[in-house]
Amino acid sequence: MSGADEPLKRDKVCYQNLSFTAKLLFWWTKPIFRSCRQENFDLHNFQDIFEISENDKASLLAEHLEKEWLRRNNFLLALLSTFRYEIFMTGCMTFFNEVIFRCMQPVLLGKLLQLFGSEATVRHNEAATIVAALTSTLVLNILYMSHYSFLCYHIGLRMKSATSAILYKKLLKTDITEMQRGKSGKMINIFSSDVGKFDQMLYYAHLMWSSLTLGVITSVLIVREIGFDGLFGVAVVLVVCPIQSWTGTLTTKFREKSAGYGDQRVKLMSEIVAGIETIKLQVWEKPFQAMATKLRNSELGWIVRASYVRALYMTFSIFTTRMALFATLLVYIVNGNRLSADKVFVISTLYSIMSNTLAGVFIRGVAELSEIKVSVSRIEEFLSASQSVSKEAESKNDRGVDEENAKLLSKEEKDLSYIDHARPPGAVFIENLTARWSEKGEFTLKNISLEVEPGSLVAVIGAVGSGKSSLIQALLGELKLSSGRSAVEARAVSYSSQEPWIFSGSIRENILFGRAFDNHRYNQVLKACGLLPDLKRMSSGDATPVGERGGALSGGQKARVTLARAAYATQVDAYLLDEPLAALDASVAKHVFENCIVGLLGNSTRILVTNQVHLLRKADLIVVMDKGAVVAQGKFDTLGRSLLYFKIAKQTSKNVHDSMLSSTINAEYDFFLKTPSGTIMNRFSSDLLAVDVPLPRIMLDTIQYLTLITGSLFIIFAISPLLVLPVAVFLFVILNAKEYYLKTSRVLKRVDAALRSPIYTHLSDTIDGIVPIRAFGNERRMERELFRLLDRNFSASFLLFGTIYLVIYSQLYSSEIAGLALTQAISITALLQWSVRQSAETENLMTNFERAKEYTKLKQESIETPQLAVSKKWPVCGRIRFDSVSVKPEGKLSTLRNVNIEISPQEKIGIIGRTGAGKSSLVKALFRLVKYEGKITIDGINIASVCTQKLRKNISMIPQDPTIFTGSVRKNLDPGFLYSDKKLFNVIHAVGLSDIVEGPDYVSEGVDLNLSVGQKQLLCLARALLRNNKIIVLDEATANIDIKTDSLIQTLLNERFANRTVLTIAHRPQSVRDCGRVIVLDKGEIVQEQ
């Protein structure tokens, strides 16, 4: 480390190492204030000035909480047990502050007023003593309240961090079917919303019991002051309490309803972000926007109901004190008693305390804790969810039972256990295996038996939906077995998924996946996977960022990076490879097969799912599957050509959300490539939640407190005009302190949000890649990364609230002035304390509002405003012309260079080339998904002058990566309800899915769960058949489909699209065999035309 860094290292703030005085007076926040006021303060400065304490680190907190959870199996008890010492300490602070200091204030006030009201000469020494005692209680009350609130929040942060950590650890073990049943949105909501409620849990928990205690003590003091007549006022307060309790219960029920709709909305937004390319190509922005808006309206409906109930609660809170005082004084006078000033002011103060605690704080605590109880239940439900098969086996093994079923465990955690220790490493054993994804679903695998010798290359083939990928999932332990058993006898297994999983980072980071860098092995893998030519064309080589979900890479590049990750693993006895060659052109597929699968991995067992029939001769064993069963197995010569033939198959909040949604869904495609999904989801979850609930509530609190302060000041000035000057000075100091704080808090709020978004991105990456993560045994690495992100976010939140309570504490310097206004002193001090805090918090929460508003101003695509009016029937012919078209992404090398192509009406043209040649860029330019130079015309009209919606609606696209949304088949074919049920079923039948899909209104518990990748592609073909446009584009649409399905697609194209212009982007020669012309692309240029 350079010497320039040393001063920063010394200046770092670590709360654990601070002196008692620095903690007591919040002096440790002053360097934060200085740094945040710098114009150039950013995230790097933040990391230089604060260091998280060891006791606050997520890894340590998670370890303690997880032990308690496993011991008690009750999350709330586990949480309370983990933090029992901290809870006890804050409980003691609550007792001294709420019960002793606050009760002393009205008693001392009464003594002081008695001195001024007596006929005898005022005893100045005694009066000064009482004033000093009263002032001391006010000062101690503020000091205690500041530290109590900060300590509660500190503990709440620790609870959040620990809970987030064990939730993530559970996520890594969760059964994959739980994620595919529409629960990914709920997972994100639990992390962003439910866990966030722990901030205030301890604060309200202590105030509830202390409020009851304080209510009893104030009742005794009232009776002591004016006798049993005071019980009439107490009765008024007690009558109101059940009403307030009812409002709290009702609010909780309404919030439960809104949370359910919120889960659905967050999940839908997650699917929209993930499938934005499909939505834009199909021009489905409006239908999906309508779906999200409908869910949002339902969510807001319940939030508004909860707000109305809260307004009723606040009305009773204000009314109770006055009514209780009126009832007491009325009965007291009617009974012939004489009122004195000291009695009136004392019982007024006591009723104010009682009303605030019993009818206010206590009931609000009930409501808040009821909501937290709902969150705790949701968290406990998630923690209790079923685990993946391999993780259940691991848990049992850790307890020393059921060792036979422990398989596929992470190499980082422990060696694999063997079903039969006599079998050598690399052997695969399956006996009478039957399995299904859900308990009520159809069997996915049926009575499968298979034995594989170590070092063998096994090719698993079969039609779409035959169960090939399910067999791999069963071997990985992701698919629950109904009967039979299976095992991979290996120290560790390595896995390459069918749908490439690429996380945000560089190409090298995706390949290493947290493992140590071995230069020799790394170069071997790059060469074997054919990645070296691609890396040479990239300006940053293997340091090139891949973008969100690998958006910067082509489909073939993503597939090879995924395979390279699997191949890089050493000390692996078995490789499970699910269609790694599907997205590759013939020459690259041959290179990867011979050099990687057969060559580099040749000494290990390889289970290869593929439909590349020409490569099967080198397989030691071929397994043929159909309808979930093994129908044949043997060598290539034994099975012969029969392999080719098998069967197939609130209004402001509302406006903000609607504007955000409209702006986001209609944003330029480039925005989604550059913006991590976690950042987008953060805006639609945490930021929007802040706008929905705490912002309106705290803003209303601020207005109420300011109104009450104004009334109290009026009384003080009317009694003693001399107090105008000191109060003015006091307010000037308070407001300046608040302004000084806000400049800092805004910066820290931005840092806090910036450090929260990577947590959601990491969570989304984990959900997308849960199977590869588990297959590689990389759970520990992913945990460590989350712990690091949680610790960084903890630091920002800790600093943010430390500065809040410094401002509250700063009021104690003027408490003596407030104490001079005898009758209003106590209420003024408390009101000022909370009004400053609430107004500051209001401005803080406005940061969330501003962040949400930012998404209402995203750069939009020109969707609905045409520069040129075109015929409704355009295009009539389907003639396409590319004139000097070039595509150069910002900061990257050109992917297309000066391409000139003329495509005649009804022509069938094939565009081929190796991976990364520019084929997909050509298609994206045609749909105006990317910016391009040059000119593209359709039927002589420049597409740049046509509105984007019109253009995309009249060109059908069958993409390389099929996107299917959870829900009905209609939602996936016609979300805008433009076609009849009969029309939908006809196209479903035409693509061979009628055996799987019962009809257009058939809804499965997540369509994504029931369809294989090939079947998803067929559903995408059905979309094109439904539109029946003049121009059809197939962007490597047959990459993941077996040869028979490919033949079906070609037949449909020839029959249904005979008089249509068809562009086929492909790497299989047979996929372009019916094309009249073939263009070969390489490095973004046309190199051959035939």
Residue pairs with C-beta under 8 A, 6 or more apart in sequence:
1 9
8 48
8 49
11 31
11 48
11 49
12 48
12 49
12 50
12 51
13 28
13 31
13 32
13 49
13 50
13 51
14 50
14 51
14 52
14 53
15 23
15 28
15 53
15 56
15 798
16 53
16 54
16 55
16 56
17 53
18 28
21 27
22 28
24 143
24 147
25 809
26 146
26 802
26 805
26 806
26 809
28 802
29 799
29 802
29 803
29 806
31 49
32 49
32 50
32 744
32 748
32 799
32 802
32 803
33 740
33 741
33 744
33 803
35 41
35 45
35 46
35 49
36 743
36 744
36 747
36 748
37 743
37 744
38 45
41 747
43 751
43 754
43 755
46 748
46 751
46 795
46 796
46 799
47 792
50 795
50 798
50 799
51 795
52 791
52 794
52 795
52 798
54 60
56 157
56 158
56 161
56 791
56 794
56 798
57 787
57 791
58 161
58 162
58 164
58 165
58 786
58 787
58 790
58 791
58 794
59 165
59 783
59 784
59 787
61 82
61 158
61 161
61 162
61 165
62 161
62 162
62 165
62 166
62 169
62 787
64 82
64 162
65 78
65 79
65 82
65 162
65 163
65 165
65 166
66 166
66 169
68 77
68 78
68 79
68 81
68 82
69 75
69 78
69 166
69 383
71 78
72 78
72 81
73 384
74 380
75 376
75 379
75 380
75 383
76 373
76 376
76 380
79 159
79 163
79 376
80 87
82 162
83 155
83 158
83 159
86 151
86 155
86 158
86 202
87 155
87 202
89 151
90 148
90 151
90 152
90 155
90 202
90 206
91 206
93 144
93 147
93 148
93 151
94 148
94 206
94 207
94 209
94 210
95 210
95 213
96 144
97 140
97 141
97 144
97 145
97 148
98 207
98 210
98 211
98 213
98 214
98 357
99 210
99 213
99 214
99 217
101 137
101 140
101 141
101 144
102 137
102 141
102 214
102 353
103 214
103 217
103 218
103 221
103 353
104 133
104 137
105 134
105 137
105 138
105 141
105 349
105 826
106 221
106 346
106 349
106 350
106 353
106 826
107 221
107 346
108 130
108 133
108 134
108 137
109 134
109 345
109 346
109 349
109 822
109 823
109 825
109 826
110 225
110 342
110 343
110 345
110 346
111 130
112 127
112 130
112 131
112 134
112 822
113 341
113 342
113 345
113 346
113 822
113 823
114 342
115 122
115 123
115 126
115 127
115 130
116 122
116 127
117 340
117 341
117 342
131 819
134 819
134 825
135 815
135 816
135 819
138 815
138 818
138 819
138 825
138 826
138 829
139 812
139 815
141 829
141 830
142 808
142 809
142 811
142 812
142 815
142 829
142 833
143 809
143 812
145 808
145 833
146 805
146 808
146 809
147 805
148 203
149 203
149 805
149 808
150 801
150 802
150 804
150 805
152 200
152 202
152 203
152 206
153 199
153 200
153 203
153 801
154 798
154 801
155 202
156 198
156 199
156 200
156 201
156 202
156 203
157 199
157 794
157 797
157 798
158 794
159 198
159 201
159 202
160 195
160 196
160 198
160 199
161 790
161 791
161 794
163 195
163 198
163 379
164 191
164 195
164 759
164 786
164 790
165 783
165 786
165 787
165 790
166 383
167 190
167 191
167 195
167 379
167 382
167 383
168 763
168 766
168 782
168 783
168 786
169 779
169 783
170 382
170 383
170 385
171 187
171 763
171 766
171 767
171 770
172 766
172 770
172 773
172 774
172 779
172 782
172 783
173 387
173 388
173 391
173 779
174 385
174 386
174 387
174 388
174 770
175 385
175 386
175 387
175 388
175 389
175 478
175 480
176 388
176 473
176 478
176 479
176 770
176 771
177 386
177 437
177 438
177 480
177 1009
178 385
178 386
179 187
179 767
179 770
180 437
180 1006
180 1008
180 1009
181 438
181 1005
181 1006
181 1009
182 267
182 966
182 1005
182 1006
183 267
184 267
184 270
184 767
185 263
185 264
185 265
185 266
185 267
185 268
185 269
185 270
186 263
186 266
186 267
186 378
186 382
187 382
187 763
187 767
188 266
188 267
188 270
188 681
188 685
188 760
188 763
188 764
189 259
189 262
189 263
189 266
189 685
190 375
190 378
190 379
190 382
191 759
191 760
191 763
192 266
192 681
192 682
192 685
192 686
192 689
192 760
193 259
193 262
193 375
193 685
193 686
193 689
194 374
194 375
194 378
194 379
195 375
195 379
196 686
196 689
197 371
197 372
197 375
198 372
200 368
200 372
201 368
201 369
201 372
204 364
204 365
204 368
204 369
205 365
205 369
207 357
207 361
207 362
207 365
208 361
208 362
208 365
208 366
208 369
210 357
211 357
211 358
211 361
211 362
211 365
212 358
212 362
214 353
214 354
214 357
215 237
215 354
215 357
215 358
215 362
218 350
218 351
218 353
218 354
218 357
219 230
219 231
219 234
219 354
221 350
222 230
222 231
222 233
222 234
222 328
222 347
222 350
222 351
222 354
223 230
223 231
225 343
225 346
225 347
225 350
226 328
226 332
226 337
226 343
226 347
227 332
227 337
229 328
229 331
229 332
229 335
229 337
230 328
230 332
230 347
232 327
232 328
232 331
233 324
233 325
233 327
233 328
233 347
233 351
234 324
234 354
235 327
236 320
236 323
236 324
236 327
237 320
237 324
237 351
237 354
237 355
237 358
237 359
238 358
240 316
240 319
240 320
240 359
241 358
241 359
241 362
241 363
243 316
244 313
244 316
244 317
244 359
244 360
244 363
245 363
245 366
247 309
247 310
247 312
247 313
247 316
247 363
247 367
248 313
248 363
248 364
248 366
248 367
248 370
249 366
249 367
249 370
250 306
250 309
251 306
251 309
251 310
251 313
251 367
251 370
251 371
252 367
252 370
252 371
252 373
252 374
254 302
254 303
254 305
254 306
254 309
255 302
255 303
255 306
255 371
255 374
256 374
257 302
258 299
258 300
258 301
258 302
258 303
258 306
259 374
259 378
261 295
261 296
261 298
261 299
261 302
262 299
262 689
264 295
265 292
265 295
265 296
265 299
265 684
266 681
266 684
266 685
267 966
268 288
268 291
268 292
268 295
269 292
269 661
269 680
269 681
269 684
270 677
270 681
270 764
271 965
271 966
272 279
272 288
272 292
272 665
273 672
273 677
273 680
273 681
274 549
274 677
274 768
274 963
275 963
275 965
276 665
276 669
276 672
277 669
277 672
277 929
277 959
277 963
278 284
278 959
278 963
279 285
279 288
279 665
280 669
280 861
280 927
280 929
280 952
281 927
281 929
281 952
281 957
281 959
282 952
282 957
282 1023
283 949
283 952
283 953
284 975
284 976
285 665
285 666
285 863
285 949
286 976
287 975
287 976
288 665
288 975
289 661
289 662
289 665
291 975
292 661
293 657
293 658
293 661
296 654
296 657
296 658
296 661
297 654
300 650
300 653
300 654
300 657
300 692
303 650
303 653
303 692
303 693
304 650
307 650
307 696
310 697
313 363
313 364
313 367
314 700
314 704
316 359
317 355
317 356
317 359
317 360
318 704
320 355
320 359
320 360
321 351
321 352
321 355
321 356
324 351
324 354
324 355
325 347
325 348
325 351
328 347
328 351
329 339
329 344
332 339
333 339
345 822
345 823
348 823
349 826
349 827
352 827
386 392
386 480
387 395
388 477
388 478
388 774
389 477
389 478
389 479
389 480
389 481
390 407
390 408
390 409
390 476
390 477
390 478
390 774
391 477
391 774
392 405
393 402
393 405
393 406
393 407
393 408
393 409
393 477
394 406
394 409
394 410
394 413
394 414
396 402
396 403
396 405
396 406
397 403
397 406
397 409
397 414
397 417
403 417
404 417
404 419
404 485
405 485
406 416
406 417
407 416
407 417
407 419
407 477
407 486
407 487
407 488
408 416
408 475
408 476
408 477
408 488
408 493
408 774
408 775
409 415
409 416
409 417
409 777
410 492
410 774
410 777
410 778
410 779
410 780
411 491
411 492
411 571
411 777
412 777
412 778
412 779
412 780
412 781
413 777
413 779
413 780
415 491
416 488
416 489
416 490
416 491
416 492
418 487
418 489
419 429
419 485
419 487
419 489
420 429
420 487
420 489
423 429
423 489
424 454
424 489
425 454
425 489
425 490
425 491
425 573
426 453
426 454
426 455
426 489
426 490
426 573
426 574
426 604
426 605
427 451
427 452
427 453
427 454
427 488
427 489
427 605
428 450
428 451
428 452
428 458
428 475
428 486
428 487
428 488
428 489
428 574
428 605
428 607
429 450
429 451
429 452
429 485
429 486
429 487
429 489
430 448
430 449
430 450
430 451
430 474
430 475
430 484
430 485
430 486
431 449
431 484
431 485
431 486
432 447
432 448
432 449
432 483
432 484
432 485
433 445
433 447
433 448
433 449
433 474
433 481
433 483
433 484
433 485
433 486
434 443
434 445
434 446
434 447
434 448
434 481
434 482
434 483
434 484
435 443
435 444
435 445
435 470
435 474
435 479
435 480
435 481
435 482
435 484
436 442
436 443
436 444
436 445
436 480
436 482
437 444
437 470
437 479
437 480
437 1009
437 1010
438 1005
438 1009
441 1010
443 482
443 628
444 467
444 470
444 479
444 628
445 467
445 470
445 471
445 474
445 479
445 628
445 629
446 627
446 628
446 629
447 484
447 629
448 471
448 484
448 629
448 630
449 484
449 630
450 623
450 630
450 633
452 458
452 605
452 607
452 621
453 605
453 620
454 573
454 605
455 602
455 603
455 604
455 605
456 605
456 606
456 620
456 621
457 597
457 598
457 602
457 606
457 608
457 618
457 619
457 620
457 621
458 605
458 606
458 607
458 608
458 619
458 620
458 621
458 622
458 623
459 608
459 609
459 610
459 615
459 616
459 619
459 621
459 622
459 623
460 468
460 471
460 472
460 607
460 608
460 609
460 610
460 623
460 625
461 468
461 609
461 610
461 611
461 613
461 616
461 622
461 623
461 624
461 625
461 643
461 1042
462 468
462 624
462 625
462 626
462 646
462 1042
463 626
463 646
463 647
463 648
463 649
463 1014
463 1042
463 1044
463 1045
464 648
464 649
464 1012
464 1013
464 1014
464 1015
464 1017
464 1018
464 1041
464 1042
464 1045
465 648
465 649
465 996
465 1011
465 1012
465 1014
465 1015
466 625
466 626
466 627
466 628
466 646
467 625
467 627
467 628
467 629
468 578
468 609
468 625
468 1012
469 498
469 578
469 579
469 609
469 1012
469 1013
470 479
470 628
471 609
471 625
472 495
472 576
472 578
472 607
472 609
473 479
473 771
474 481
474 486
475 486
475 488
475 493
475 576
475 607
476 493
476 495
476 576
476 771
476 774
476 775
477 774
478 771
478 774
488 573
488 574
488 576
488 605
489 573
490 572
490 573
490 574
490 605
491 571
491 572
491 573
492 569
492 571
492 572
492 573
492 777
493 572
493 573
493 574
493 575
493 576
493 775
494 566
494 567
494 569
494 572
494 574
494 575
494 576
494 775
494 776
495 566
495 575
495 576
495 577
495 578
495 771
495 772
495 775
495 776
496 562
496 563
496 565
496 566
496 575
496 576
496 577
496 578
496 580
496 772
497 562
497 578
497 769
497 771
497 772
498 578
498 579
498 582
498 609
498 1013
498 1040
499 961
499 1013
500 550
500 555
500 558
500 559
500 561
500 562
500 583
501 562
501 768
501 769
501 771
501 772
502 510
502 546
502 549
502 550
502 553
502 558
502 561
502 562
503 509
503 510
503 765
503 768
503 769
504 545
504 546
504 547
504 548
504 676
504 761
504 765
505 545
505 546
506 540
506 542
506 543
506 544
506 545
506 546
507 531
507 535
507 541
507 542
507 543
507 544
507 546
507 553
507 561
508 522
508 542
508 543
510 546
510 550
510 561
510 565
511 522
511 525
511 542
511 561
511 564
511 565
511 568
512 522
512 568
513 565
513 568
513 776
513 778
513 781
514 778
514 781
515 568
515 569
518 570
521 568
521 570
522 568
524 600
525 531
525 564
525 567
525 568
525 596
525 600
526 532
526 535
526 542
526 564
527 595
528 567
528 592
528 595
528 596
528 599
528 600
529 560
529 561
529 563
529 564
529 567
529 592
529 595
529 596
530 560
530 588
530 591
530 592
530 595
531 557
531 560
531 561
531 564
534 557
534 560
534 915
534 916
535 541
535 542
535 544
537 893
537 916
537 1083
538 544
538 892
538 893
539 892
539 893
544 552
545 552
546 552
546 553
546 561
547 553
547 673
547 674
548 672
548 673
548 674
548 675
548 676
548 677
548 761
549 677
549 768
550 557
550 558
550 561
551 672
551 673
552 673
552 889
552 892
553 561
554 915
554 916
554 919
554 920
555 583
555 915
555 920
555 960
555 961
555 1036
555 1039
556 583
556 584
556 585
556 588
556 914
556 915
556 916
556 1067
557 915
557 916
558 583
559 580
559 581
559 582
559 583
559 584
560 580
560 584
560 588
560 592
560 915
562 580
562 772
563 577
563 580
563 592
563 596
565 772
565 776
566 575
566 577
566 580
566 776
567 575
567 596
567 600
567 601
569 776
572 604
573 604
573 605
574 604
574 605
574 606
574 607
575 601
575 604
575 605
575 606
575 607
576 607
576 775
577 597
577 606
577 607
577 608
577 609
578 609
579 609
579 610
579 611
579 1013
579 1040
580 592
580 597
580 608
580 610
581 589
581 592
581 593
581 610
581 612
581 615
582 610
582 611
582 1039
582 1040
583 915
583 960
583 1036
583 1039
583 1040
583 1067
584 592
584 915
584 1067
585 912
585 913
585 914
585 915
585 1066
585 1067
585 1068
586 1067
586 1068
586 1069
587 914
588 914
588 915
588 1067
589 612
589 615
589 1067
590 615
593 612
593 615
593 618
597 606
597 608
598 618
608 619
610 616
611 1041
611 1042
611 1043
613 643
613 644
613 1043
616 622
616 636
616 643
617 636
619 635
619 636
620 635
621 633
621 634
621 635
622 632
622 633
622 634
622 635
622 636
622 639
622 643
623 630
623 632
623 633
624 630
624 631
624 632
624 633
624 639
624 643
624 646
625 631
626 646
626 647
627 647
631 646
632 639
632 642
644 1043
644 1044
645 1044
646 1042
646 1044
648 992
648 1018
648 1044
648 1045
648 1048
649 992
649 993
649 995
649 996
649 1015
649 1018
650 692
650 696
652 691
653 688
653 691
653 692
656 688
656 691
656 849
656 852
656 853
656 856
657 684
657 688
659 853
659 856
660 683
660 684
660 688
660 852
660 855
660 856
661 684
662 856
663 855
663 856
663 857
663 858
663 860
664 680
664 855
664 858
666 860
666 861
666 863
667 858
667 859
667 860
667 861
668 858
668 859
668 860
668 861
669 861
669 924
669 929
669 930
670 890
670 930
670 931
671 858
671 859
672 680
676 757
676 758
676 761
677 760
677 761
677 764
678 757
678 758
678 759
678 760
678 761
678 762
678 763
678 764
679 757
679 760
679 761
680 855
681 760
681 764
682 753
682 756
682 757
682 760
683 851
683 852
683 854
683 855
685 760
686 753
686 756
686 848
687 753
687 848
687 849
687 851
687 852
688 852
690 845
690 848
690 849
691 845
691 848
691 849
691 852
694 841
694 845
695 842
695 845
695 846
695 848
695 849
698 838
698 841
698 842
698 845
699 842
701 834
701 838
702 835
702 838
702 839
702 842
705 831
705 834
705 835
705 838
706 835
706 839
708 827
708 831
709 828
709 831
709 832
709 835
712 821
712 824
712 827
712 828
712 831
713 727
713 824
713 828
715 823
715 824
716 723
716 727
716 821
716 824
716 828
717 723
717 724
717 727
719 821
719 823
720 821
723 820
723 821
726 817
726 820
727 817
727 821
729 814
729 817
730 814
730 817
730 818
733 810
733 813
733 814
734 810
734 811
734 814
734 832
734 836
737 807
737 810
737 811
737 836
738 807
738 836
738 839
738 840
740 807
741 803
741 804
741 806
741 807
741 840
742 840
742 843
742 844
744 803
745 800
745 803
745 804
745 840
745 843
745 844
746 843
746 844
746 847
748 796
748 799
748 800
748 803
749 800
749 844
749 847
750 847
751 796
752 793
752 796
752 797
752 800
753 847
753 848
753 851
755 789
755 792
755 793
755 795
755 796
756 793
758 789
759 786
759 789
759 790
759 793
762 782
762 785
762 786
762 789
766 773
766 782
772 778
773 779
773 782
800 844
804 837
804 840
804 841
804 844
807 836
807 837
807 840
808 833
808 836
808 837
811 829
811 832
811 833
811 836
815 829
818 825
818 828
818 829
818 832
819 825
819 829
821 828
861 928
861 948
862 947
862 948
863 947
863 948
863 949
864 947
864 949
865 947
866 945
866 946
866 947
866 950
867 944
867 945
867 946
867 947
868 941
868 942
868 945
868 946
870 941
870 946
870 950
874 938
874 939
874 941
874 950
874 954
875 938
875 939
875 941
875 954
875 1030
875 1031
876 939
876 1030
877 905
877 939
877 1030
878 905
878 906
878 938
878 939
878 1030
878 1031
878 1060
878 1061
879 902
879 903
879 904
879 905
879 937
879 938
879 939
879 940
879 1061
880 901
880 902
880 903
880 926
880 936
880 937
880 938
880 1031
880 1061
880 1063
881 901
881 902
881 903
881 935
881 936
881 937
881 938
882 899
882 900
882 901
882 902
882 922
882 925
882 934
882 935
882 936
883 900
883 934
883 935
883 936
883 937
884 898
884 899
884 900
884 933
884 934
884 935
885 896
885 898
885 899
885 900
885 922
885 925
885 932
885 933
885 934
885 935
885 936
886 894
886 896
886 897
886 898
886 899
886 932
886 933
886 934
886 1084
887 894
887 895
887 896
887 918
887 921
887 922
887 924
887 925
887 930
887 931
887 932
887 933
887 1084
888 894
888 895
888 933
889 895
889 930
894 1084
895 916
895 918
895 921
895 1084
896 918
896 921
896 922
896 925
896 932
896 1084
897 918
897 1083
897 1084
897 1085
898 934
898 1085
899 918
899 922
899 934
899 1081
899 1084
899 1085
899 1086
900 1086
901 1079
901 1086
903 909
903 1061
903 1063
904 1061
905 1061
906 1058
906 1059
906 1060
906 1061
907 1061
907 1062
907 1076
907 1077
908 1053
908 1061
908 1062
908 1064
908 1074
908 1075
908 1076
908 1077
909 1061
909 1062
909 1063
909 1064
909 1075
909 1076
909 1077
909 1078
909 1079
910 1064
910 1066
910 1071
910 1072
910 1075
910 1077
910 1078
910 1079
911 919
911 922
911 1063
911 1064
911 1065
911 1066
911 1078
911 1079
911 1081
912 919
912 1065
912 1066
912 1067
912 1072
912 1078
912 1079
912 1080
912 1081
913 919
913 1067
913 1080
913 1081
913 1082
914 1067
914 1082
915 1067
917 1081
917 1082
917 1083
917 1084
918 1081
918 1083
918 1084
918 1085
919 1035
919 1036
919 1065
919 1081
920 960
920 1035
920 1036
920 1065
921 930
921 1084
922 1065
922 1081
923 957
923 1033
923 1035
923 1063
923 1065
924 930
925 932
925 936
926 936
926 943
926 955
926 1033
926 1063
927 951
927 952
927 955
927 957
927 1033
928 943
928 944
928 948
928 951
928 952
935 942
935 944
936 942
936 943
936 944
937 943
938 951
938 1031
943 951
953 1027
954 1029
954 1030
954 1031
955 1029
955 1031
955 1032
955 1033
956 1023
956 1024
956 1027
956 1028
956 1029
956 1031
956 1032
956 1033
957 1024
957 1033
957 1035
958 1017
958 1020
958 1021
958 1023
958 1024
958 1032
958 1033
958 1034
958 1035
958 1037
959 1020
959 1035
959 1037
960 1035
960 1036
960 1037
960 1039
960 1065
962 1013
962 1016
962 1017
962 1019
962 1020
962 1040
963 1016
963 1020
964 972
964 1007
964 1008
964 1011
964 1016
964 1019
965 971
965 972
965 1007
965 1008
966 1006
966 1007
966 1008
967 1003
967 1007
968 1000
968 1001
968 1002
968 1003
968 1007
969 984
969 988
969 997
969 999
969 1000
969 1001
969 1002
969 1003
969 1007
969 1019
970 977
970 984
970 1000
970 1001
972 1007
972 1019
972 1023
973 979
973 984
973 987
973 988
973 1000
973 1019
973 1022
973 1023
973 1026
974 984
974 1000
974 1026
979 1026
981 999
981 1000
981 1001
983 1026
984 1000
984 1026
985 994
985 999
985 1000
987 1022
987 1025
987 1026
988 994
988 997
988 999
988 1000
988 1022
990 1022
990 1025
990 1052
990 1056
991 1018
991 1019
991 1021
991 1022
991 1025
991 1048
991 1052
992 1018
992 1045
992 1048
993 1015
993 1018
993 1019
993 1022
996 1010
996 1011
996 1015
1004 1010
1008 1016
1011 1019
1013 1040
1014 1040
1014 1041
1014 1042
1014 1045
1017 1037
1017 1038
1017 1040
1017 1041
1018 1041
1018 1045
1018 1049
1020 1037
1021 1037
1021 1049
1021 1052
1024 1032
1025 1052
1025 1056
1028 1056
1029 1060
1030 1060
1030 1061
1031 1060
1031 1061
1031 1062
1031 1063
1032 1053
1032 1057
1032 1060
1032 1061
1032 1062
1032 1063
1033 1062
1033 1063
1033 1065
1034 1053
1034 1062
1034 1063
1034 1064
1034 1065
1034 1066
1035 1065
1036 1065
1036 1066
1036 1067
1037 1049
1038 1045
1038 1046
1038 1049
1038 1066
1038 1068
1038 1071
1039 1067
1039 1068
1041 1049
1043 1070
1046 1068
1046 1070
1046 1071
1050 1071
1050 1073
1050 1074
1053 1062
1053 1074
1054 1074
1062 1075
1064 1071
1064 1072
1064 1075
1066 1072
1072 1078
1077 1089
1077 1090
1078 1089
1078 1090
1079 1086
1079 1088
1079 1089
1080 1086
1080 1087
1080 1088
1080 1089
1080 1090
1081 1087
